[in-house]
Amino acid sequence: MNFAEISPLQIPPSLLLEADPSAANIATYLLDSWCFGVLDKENVVGACVVTPEKSHVAELSNLAISPDLQGKNWGTRLMRYVLTSLKARDIKRIELGTGTFGYQLAFYQRLGFRVESVVKNHFLDNYEEPVWENGIQHKDMLRLYLDL
């Protein structure tokens, strides 16, 4: 397997839905983003979607690994590749939003991300269907950042 910058159209929609359960939300950021992938031959089995924001700042909009490869360090390796690529583009800070609990929060914190703020009711206000993890409904979103 290898890592590469890829076209947004190469990413299977089902993969992106692993990280963001709203196809409507994905459509708002996907085509205007930089996309990076984990490739198994020609197949995209992991993806990271990063949206350029203001000067030197980018938003991590989606990070997903195929379910059969999760827990095998592919997400961490992909993020390291992405962070190196962003530094080469003179990005100084990467930001993201995630739930207030769960494996995603721990994943980002292990990579050095810090909490910036809490967005109350984000998941209630922005998703048609409730978002559940381990029997708990996500309601608020944490905004995280990493200075590169």
Sine and cosine of phi, psi and omega as CSV:
sin_phi,cos_phi,sin_psi,cos_psi,sin_omega,cos_omega
0.00,0.00,0.50,-0.86,0.04,-1.00
-0.63,-0.78,0.12,-0.99,-0.03,-1.00
-0.90,-0.43,0.59,-0.81,0.01,-1.00
-0.34,-0.94,0.39,-0.92,0.20,-0.98
-0.98,0.22,0.69,-0.72,-0.10,-1.00
-0.74,-0.67,0.23,-0.97,0.09,-1.00
-0.97,0.24,0.57,-0.82,0.08,-1.00
-0.84,0.55,-0.50,0.87,-0.04,-1.00
-0.96,0.28,-0.23,0.97,0.04,-1.00
-0.98,0.18,-0.30,0.95,-0.10,-0.99
-0.99,0.11,0.83,-0.56,0.05,-1.00
-0.89,0.46,0.77,-0.64,0.01,-1.00
-0.82,0.58,-0.58,0.81,0.00,-1.00
-0.89,0.46,-0.51,0.86,0.04,-1.00
-0.93,0.36,-0.72,0.70,0.01,-1.00
-0.89,0.46,-0.55,0.84,0.01,-1.00
-0.93,0.35,-0.26,0.97,0.11,-0.99
-0.89,0.46,-0.57,0.82,-0.07,-1.00
-0.98,-0.19,-0.46,0.89,-0.02,-1.00
-0.70,-0.71,0.95,-0.33,-0.10,-0.99
-0.96,0.27,0.13,0.99,-0.03,-1.00
-0.90,-0.43,0.95,-0.32,0.06,-1.00
-0.87,0.49,-0.55,0.83,0.02,-1.00
-0.90,0.43,-0.67,0.74,0.04,-1.00
-0.90,0.44,-0.71,0.71,-0.01,-1.00
-0.85,0.53,-0.67,0.74,-0.01,-1.00
-0.88,0.48,-0.43,0.90,-0.03,-1.00
-0.96,0.27,-0.38,0.93,-0.06,-1.00
-0.86,-0.51,-0.36,0.93,-0.21,-0.98
-0.86,0.51,-0.78,0.62,-0.15,-0.99
-0.96,0.29,-0.30,0.95,0.01,-1.00
-0.98,-0.19,0.35,0.94,-0.14,-0.99
-0.89,-0.46,0.26,-0.97,0.20,-0.98
-1.00,-0.02,0.71,-0.70,-0.04,-1.00
-0.84,-0.54,0.66,-0.75,-0.02,-1.00
-0.79,-0.61,0.57,-0.82,-0.07,-1.00
-0.69,-0.73,0.38,-0.92,0.25,-0.97
-0.99,-0.15,0.85,-0.52,-0.09,-1.00
-0.93,-0.38,0.79,-0.61,0.16,-0.99
-0.96,-0.27,0.99,-0.13,-0.21,-0.98
0.86,0.50,-0.91,-0.41,0.00,-1.00
-0.99,-0.11,-0.16,0.99,-0.10,-0.99
-1.00,0.05,0.75,-0.66,0.07,-1.00
-0.99,0.11,0.91,-0.41,-0.03,-1.00
-0.93,-0.38,-0.05,1.00,0.09,-1.00
-0.42,-0.91,0.55,-0.84,-0.02,-1.00
-0.54,-0.84,0.54,-0.84,0.12,-0.99
-0.74,-0.67,0.81,-0.59,-0.03,-1.00
-0.93,-0.37,0.84,-0.54,-0.05,-1.00
-0.83,-0.56,0.80,-0.60,-0.03,-1.00
-0.97,-0.25,0.85,-0.52,0.08,-1.00
-0.90,0.43,0.70,-0.71,0.03,-1.00
-0.93,-0.38,-0.74,-0.67,0.04,-1.00
-0.94,0.34,0.10,-0.99,-0.07,-1.00
-0.76,0.65,0.82,-0.57,0.08,-1.00
0.93,0.35,0.21,0.98,0.01,-1.00
-0.80,-0.60,0.66,-0.75,0.06,-1.00
-0.73,-0.68,0.43,-0.90,0.01,-1.00
-0.94,-0.35,0.82,-0.57,0.14,-0.99
-0.98,0.19,0.93,-0.36,-0.12,-0.99
-1.00,-0.10,-0.46,0.89,-0.06,-1.00
-0.33,-0.94,0.69,-0.72,0.10,-0.99
-0.64,-0.77,0.88,-0.47,-0.07,-1.00
-0.61,-0.79,0.63,-0.78,0.08,-1.00
-0.83,-0.56,0.65,-0.76,0.03,-1.00
-0.78,0.62,0.67,-0.74,-0.06,-1.00
-0.79,0.62,-0.60,0.80,-0.03,-1.00
-0.95,0.30,-0.20,0.98,0.03,-1.00
-0.95,-0.32,-0.07,1.00,-0.01,-1.00
-0.91,0.41,0.52,-0.85,0.00,-1.00
0.98,0.20,0.19,0.98,-0.03,-1.00
-0.88,-0.47,0.35,0.94,0.10,-0.99
0.97,0.23,0.13,0.99,0.00,-1.00
-0.94,0.35,-0.57,0.82,0.03,-1.00
-0.90,0.44,-0.70,0.72,0.02,-1.00
-0.90,0.44,-0.71,0.71,0.00,-1.00
-0.90,0.44,-0.64,0.77,0.04,-1.00
-0.90,0.44,-0.69,0.72,0.00,-1.00
-0.89,0.45,-0.63,0.78,0.04,-1.00
-0.89,0.46,-0.66,0.75,0.06,-1.00
-0.88,0.47,-0.71,0.70,-0.01,-1.00
-0.89,0.45,-0.72,0.70,-0.03,-1.00
-0.88,0.47,-0.64,0.77,0.07,-1.00
-0.90,0.45,-0.68,0.73,0.02,-1.00
-0.90,0.44,-0.64,0.77,0.00,-1.00
-0.93,0.37,-0.63,0.77,0.07,-1.00
-0.86,0.51,-0.64,0.76,0.01,-1.00
-0.91,0.42,-0.38,0.93,0.05,-1.00
-1.00,-0.05,0.16,0.99,0.01,-1.00
0.92,0.39,0.47,0.88,0.14,-0.99
-0.98,0.20,0.76,-0.65,-0.04,-1.00
-0.97,-0.23,-0.35,0.94,-0.07,-1.00
-0.53,-0.85,0.69,-0.72,0.09,-1.00
-0.87,-0.49,0.69,-0.73,-0.03,-1.00
-0.84,-0.55,0.36,-0.93,0.05,-1.00
-0.33,-0.94,0.26,-0.97,0.11,-0.99
-0.87,-0.50,0.65,-0.76,0.03,-1.00
-0.51,-0.86,0.13,-0.99,0.02,-1.00
-0.92,0.39,0.24,-0.97,-0.05,-1.00
-0.99,0.10,0.01,1.00,0.03,-1.00
-0.43,-0.90,0.17,-0.99,0.12,-0.99
0.96,-0.29,0.05,-1.00,-0.09,-1.00
-0.91,0.41,-0.50,0.87,-0.01,-1.00
-0.90,0.44,-0.68,0.73,0.00,-1.00
-0.87,0.49,-0.74,0.67,0.02,-1.00
-0.88,0.47,-0.64,0.76,0.02,-1.00
-0.84,0.54,-0.78,0.63,-0.03,-1.00
-0.92,0.39,-0.61,0.79,0.02,-1.00
-0.91,0.41,-0.59,0.81,0.06,-1.00
-0.89,0.46,-0.48,0.88,0.03,-1.00
-0.99,0.12,-0.05,1.00,0.06,-1.00
0.97,-0.24,0.03,1.00,0.03,-1.00
-0.92,0.39,0.56,-0.83,0.00,-1.00
-0.87,-0.50,0.43,-0.90,0.02,-1.00
-0.97,0.22,0.76,-0.65,0.06,-1.00
-0.98,-0.18,-0.72,0.69,-0.07,-1.00
-0.26,-0.96,0.12,-0.99,0.08,-1.00
-0.89,-0.45,0.73,-0.68,0.09,-1.00
-0.96,-0.29,0.97,-0.24,-0.05,-1.00
-0.90,0.44,0.66,-0.75,0.10,-0.99
0.89,0.46,0.31,0.95,-0.05,-1.00
-0.82,0.58,-0.77,0.64,-0.06,-1.00
-0.95,0.32,-0.46,0.89,0.06,-1.00
-0.96,0.29,-0.63,0.78,-0.09,-1.00
-1.00,0.08,-0.37,0.93,-0.16,-0.99
-0.89,-0.45,0.02,1.00,0.01,-1.00
-0.79,-0.61,0.73,-0.68,-0.01,-1.00
-0.92,0.40,-0.62,0.78,-0.01,-1.00
-0.96,-0.28,0.54,-0.84,0.08,-1.00
-0.87,0.50,0.57,-0.82,0.04,-1.00
-0.96,-0.29,0.88,-0.48,-0.07,-1.00
-0.91,-0.41,0.54,-0.84,0.13,-0.99
-0.54,-0.84,0.82,-0.57,-0.01,-1.00
0.79,0.61,0.63,0.78,0.04,-1.00
0.97,0.24,0.16,0.99,0.00,-1.00
-0.87,-0.49,0.73,-0.69,0.01,-1.00
-0.99,0.14,0.76,-0.65,0.13,-0.99
-0.96,0.29,0.74,-0.68,0.04,-1.00
-0.84,-0.54,-0.82,0.57,-0.04,-1.00
-0.99,-0.14,0.38,-0.93,0.04,-1.00
-0.90,-0.44,0.66,-0.75,0.17,-0.99
-1.00,-0.07,0.71,-0.71,0.14,-0.99
-1.00,-0.10,0.83,-0.56,0.00,-1.00
-0.90,-0.44,0.35,-0.94,0.05,-1.00
-0.56,-0.83,0.37,-0.93,0.13,-0.99
-0.63,-0.77,0.84,-0.54,0.10,-0.99
-0.99,0.11,0.79,-0.61,-0.06,-1.00
-1.00,-0.04,0.00,0.00,0.00,0.00
